[in-house]
């Protein structure tokens, strides 16, 4: 008997579902109108296969505001910097805002904290578009810390406010909070980690402990998928981060009776289904049970 256990929370989160729905609706309404070209300021989500599908529907990914001269601009789920939004408005580009509401909340908290005189600690990858968007809403001149070393070395501030990239781990957030408590006399914390992220990580680590081999599906450019792969690998050395089922080889499941499957927040269901079918093909002739991990 071979078993495939799938994390119940695997795949699209609320914010990604919303962004894809907005993009699909926009493409369906305006596709083919040369007067209204549709642009995405950066990939709408961090999944190359999903982005490619949207490109076929007429949504062109661009890297900067300068590349957009007319038509519409979809703001991706990660949000956009305040300066980029202002530049789009100045060019009179029609903005279709697909920013995840949880990212918007983190932006709002960061802006409010900076206006109230707090140094702002942002827990996350400073090179990630979501973190860049959050930082852009902090008022000029306000100290910003994005690492533990920057917190320890911060000068000229007695109080700090903490916000987090929505896909961060709770443990990492707490490490930044603890360091902030050591450095500042007053610390105000907003837990801006999406509940879906916490649930996904808890399910995935539990599943990794029960599986003989573990697959984490999602774009290699997806921060939350990479994080899932890291925490699963810490529990199960036979953890494989892949984008599609085409990467799966027999050696990856050799000797395995139970295979665990989870996926990042930007991984479409059809990619998860493709992996299941690939595993069935590799185990042809075996009795196979597919179920959700509880």
DODREN-792586 format. One record per residue (C-alpha): residue in three letters; x, y, z. Coordinates in steps of 0.25 Angstrom, whole numbers. Layout:
<atoms>
["ALA", [X, Y, Z]];
...
</atoms>
This chain:
<atoms>
["UNK", [0, 0, 0]];
["UNK", [5, 14, -4]];
["UNK", [0, 26, 2]];
["UNK", [0, 41, -2]];
["UNK", [-4, 50, 9]];
["UNK", [-7, 65, 4]];
["UNK", [-7, 76, 14]];
["UNK", [-21, 82, 15]];
["UNK", [-16, 96, 14]];
["UNK", [-7, 94, 2]];
["UNK", [-8, 103, -10]];
["UNK", [-14, 117, -12]];
["UNK", [-17, 126, 0]];
["UNK", [-28, 136, 1]];
["UNK", [-19, 148, -4]];
["UNK", [-14, 140, -16]];
["UNK", [-28, 135, -20]];
["UNK", [-33, 149, -19]];
["UNK", [-21, 154, -28]];
["UNK", [-23, 143, -38]];
["UNK", [-38, 146, -39]];
["UNK", [-36, 161, -41]];
["UNK", [-26, 158, -52]];
["UNK", [-35, 148, -59]];
["UNK", [-47, 157, -58]];
["UNK", [-38, 169, -64]];
["UNK", [-33, 160, -75]];
["UNK", [-47, 155, -79]];
["UNK", [-52, 169, -79]];
["UNK", [-41, 176, -87]];
["UNK", [-33, 166, -95]];
["UNK", [-31, 170, -109]];
["UNK", [-34, 185, -107]];
["UNK", [-21, 192, -112]];
["UNK", [-25, 205, -105]];
["UNK", [-25, 197, -92]];
["UNK", [-13, 189, -91]];
["UNK", [-12, 181, -77]];
["UNK", [1, 181, -70]];
["UNK", [5, 175, -57]];
["UNK", [16, 183, -49]];
["UNK", [24, 170, -46]];
["UNK", [19, 156, -46]];
["UNK", [5, 156, -39]];
["UNK", [9, 144, -31]];
["UNK", [22, 137, -29]];
["UNK", [18, 125, -38]];
["UNK", [24, 124, -52]];
["UNK", [14, 115, -57]];
["UNK", [2, 123, -53]];
["UNK", [8, 136, -58]];
["UNK", [10, 129, -71]];
["UNK", [-4, 126, -72]];
["UNK", [-8, 140, -69]];
["UNK", [2, 145, -80]];
["UNK", [-6, 136, -90]];
["UNK", [-18, 144, -86]];
["UNK", [-12, 157, -90]];
["UNK", [-6, 162, -76]];
["UNK", [8, 167, -79]];
["UNK", [18, 166, -67]];
["UNK", [27, 179, -67]];
["UNK", [38, 182, -57]];
["UNK", [36, 197, -55]];
["UNK", [26, 208, -56]];
["UNK", [34, 214, -68]];
["UNK", [30, 202, -77]];
["UNK", [15, 206, -75]];
["UNK", [11, 217, -84]];
["UNK", [-4, 215, -85]];
["UNK", [-15, 205, -81]];
["UNK", [-16, 198, -68]];
["UNK", [-7, 194, -57]];
["UNK", [-10, 182, -48]];
["UNK", [-3, 184, -34]];
["UNK", [1, 170, -30]];
["UNK", [-2, 162, -17]];
["UNK", [11, 167, -11]];
["UNK", [7, 182, -12]];
["UNK", [15, 193, -18]];
["UNK", [23, 204, -13]];
["UNK", [17, 217, -10]];
["UNK", [26, 224, -20]];
["UNK", [22, 214, -31]];
["UNK", [7, 216, -28]];
["UNK", [9, 232, -29]];
["UNK", [16, 230, -42]];
["UNK", [5, 222, -48]];
["UNK", [-5, 232, -43]];
["UNK", [3, 244, -49]];
["UNK", [3, 237, -63]];
["UNK", [-12, 235, -61]];
["UNK", [-11, 220, -63]];
["UNK", [-23, 212, -58]];
["UNK", [-19, 204, -46]];
["UNK", [-25, 191, -43]];
["UNK", [-21, 188, -28]];
["UNK", [-19, 173, -25]];
["UNK", [-11, 175, -13]];
["UNK", [-14, 165, -2]];
["UNK", [-22, 172, 9]];
["UNK", [-13, 166, 20]];
["UNK", [-1, 173, 13]];
["UNK", [-9, 186, 12]];
["UNK", [-11, 185, 27]];
["UNK", [4, 183, 30]];
["UNK", [6, 196, 21]];
["UNK", [-4, 203, 29]];
["UNK", [2, 199, 43]];
["UNK", [16, 203, 38]];
["UNK", [11, 217, 34]];
["UNK", [4, 219, 47]];
["UNK", [16, 215, 55]];
["UNK", [25, 224, 48]];
["UNK", [15, 236, 49]];
["UNK", [14, 233, 64]];
["UNK", [30, 234, 66]];
["UNK", [33, 219, 67]];
["UNK", [45, 214, 60]];
["UNK", [40, 203, 51]];
["UNK", [45, 188, 51]];
["UNK", [41, 181, 39]];
["UNK", [42, 166, 40]];
["UNK", [45, 160, 26]];
["UNK", [54, 160, 14]];
["UNK", [57, 174, 11]];
["UNK", [59, 170, -4]];
["UNK", [45, 164, -5]];
["UNK", [35, 173, -12]];
["UNK", [25, 172, 0]];
["UNK", [35, 177, 10]];
["UNK", [39, 188, 0]];
["UNK", [25, 192, -1]];
["UNK", [23, 192, 15]];
["UNK", [36, 200, 17]];
["UNK", [32, 211, 6]];
["UNK", [20, 215, 15]];
["UNK", [29, 218, 27]];
["UNK", [31, 233, 28]];
["UNK", [44, 239, 24]];
["UNK", [55, 241, 35]];
["UNK", [49, 230, 43]];
["UNK", [59, 219, 47]];
["UNK", [56, 205, 40]];
["UNK", [62, 192, 45]];
["UNK", [61, 179, 36]];
["UNK", [71, 171, 44]];
["UNK", [75, 167, 58]];
["UNK", [88, 174, 57]];
["UNK", [81, 187, 52]];
["UNK", [72, 186, 65]];
["UNK", [84, 184, 74]];
["UNK", [92, 196, 68]];
["UNK", [80, 205, 67]];
["UNK", [82, 219, 72]];
["UNK", [74, 232, 75]];
["UNK", [61, 224, 78]];
["UNK", [55, 220, 91]];
["UNK", [42, 213, 85]];
["UNK", [40, 203, 74]];
["UNK", [28, 197, 66]];
["UNK", [29, 183, 60]];
["UNK", [22, 178, 48]];
["UNK", [25, 166, 39]];
["UNK", [24, 161, 25]];
["UNK", [12, 153, 24]];
["UNK", [19, 140, 21]];
["UNK", [29, 140, 32]];
["UNK", [30, 130, 43]];
["UNK", [25, 133, 56]];
["UNK", [38, 128, 62]];
["UNK", [45, 138, 54]];
["UNK", [36, 149, 58]];
["UNK", [38, 146, 73]];
["UNK", [53, 146, 71]];
["UNK", [52, 161, 66]];
["UNK", [42, 164, 77]];
["UNK", [51, 159, 88]];
["UNK", [63, 167, 82]];
["UNK", [55, 179, 81]];
["UNK", [51, 178, 96]];
["UNK", [65, 177, 100]];
["UNK", [69, 190, 92]];
["UNK", [56, 199, 94]];
["UNK", [49, 204, 106]];
["UNK", [36, 203, 99]];
["UNK", [32, 193, 88]];
["UNK", [19, 192, 81]];
["UNK", [16, 179, 73]];
["UNK", [6, 176, 62]];
["UNK", [6, 162, 58]];
["UNK", [4, 164, 43]];
["UNK", [7, 149, 39]];
["UNK", [-5, 143, 31]];
["UNK", [-12, 132, 39]];
["UNK", [-12, 124, 27]];
["UNK", [3, 124, 27]];
["UNK", [4, 119, 41]];
["UNK", [-6, 108, 39]];
["UNK", [2, 104, 26]];
["UNK", [15, 103, 33]];
["UNK", [9, 95, 45]];
["UNK", [2, 85, 36]];
["UNK", [14, 84, 27]];
["UNK", [24, 81, 39]];
["UNK", [14, 71, 45]];
["UNK", [13, 64, 31]];
["UNK", [28, 64, 29]];
["UNK", [30, 56, 42]];
["UNK", [20, 45, 37]];
["UNK", [25, 44, 22]];
["UNK", [36, 35, 17]];
["UNK", [38, 46, 6]];
["UNK", [33, 60, 6]];
["UNK", [30, 69, -6]];
["UNK", [28, 84, -5]];
["UNK", [22, 90, -18]];
["UNK", [24, 104, -22]];
["UNK", [32, 115, -30]];
["UNK", [47, 115, -27]];
["UNK", [44, 130, -26]];
["UNK", [34, 129, -15]];
["UNK", [39, 133, -1]];
["UNK", [28, 125, 6]];
["UNK", [30, 113, -2]];
["UNK", [45, 113, 1]];
["UNK", [42, 115, 16]];
["UNK", [33, 103, 16]];
["UNK", [44, 95, 9]];
["UNK", [54, 99, 20]];
["UNK", [45, 96, 32]];
["UNK", [41, 82, 25]];
["UNK", [55, 79, 22]];
["UNK", [59, 81, 37]];
["UNK", [50, 70, 40]];
["UNK", [51, 61, 28]];
["UNK", [64, 61, 20]];
["UNK", [56, 54, 9]];
["UNK", [49, 68, 6]];
["UNK", [49, 72, -9]];
["UNK", [45, 86, -13]];
["UNK", [40, 85, -27]];
["UNK", [32, 95, -37]];
["UNK", [25, 84, -45]];
["UNK", [23, 69, -45]];
["UNK", [32, 68, -57]];
["UNK", [44, 69, -47]];
["UNK", [40, 57, -40]];
["UNK", [49, 44, -42]];
["UNK", [48, 30, -37]];
["UNK", [60, 32, -27]];
["UNK", [52, 43, -20]];
["UNK", [42, 33, -15]];
["UNK", [50, 20, -15]];
["UNK", [46, 11, -3]];
["UNK", [36, 21, 1]];
["UNK", [22, 16, 6]];
["UNK", [17, 30, 10]];
["UNK", [19, 42, 2]];
["UNK", [15, 56, 8]];
["UNK", [11, 67, -1]];
["UNK", [10, 82, 3]];
["UNK", [10, 95, -6]];
["UNK", [13, 110, -4]];
["UNK", [2, 120, -4]];
["UNK", [4, 123, -19]];
["UNK", [3, 109, -24]];
["UNK", [-9, 106, -33]];
["UNK", [-17, 94, -30]];
["UNK", [-14, 88, -44]];
["UNK", [0, 87, -41]];
["UNK", [-3, 79, -28]];
["UNK", [-12, 70, -36]];
["UNK", [-1, 68, -46]];
["UNK", [9, 63, -35]];
["UNK", [-2, 53, -30]];
["UNK", [-3, 48, -44]];
["UNK", [12, 47, -46]];
["UNK", [13, 39, -33]];
["UNK", [2, 30, -37]];
["UNK", [9, 27, -51]];
["UNK", [22, 24, -43]];
["UNK", [15, 14, -34]];
["UNK", [6, 8, -46]];
["UNK", [1, -6, -41]];
["UNK", [2, -2, -26]];
["UNK", [-10, 0, -17]];
["UNK", [-10, 15, -15]];
["UNK", [-18, 23, -5]];
["UNK", [-19, 38, -6]];
["UNK", [-24, 46, 6]];
["UNK", [-23, 59, 13]];
["UNK", [-13, 60, 25]];
["UNK", [-21, 63, 38]];
</atoms>
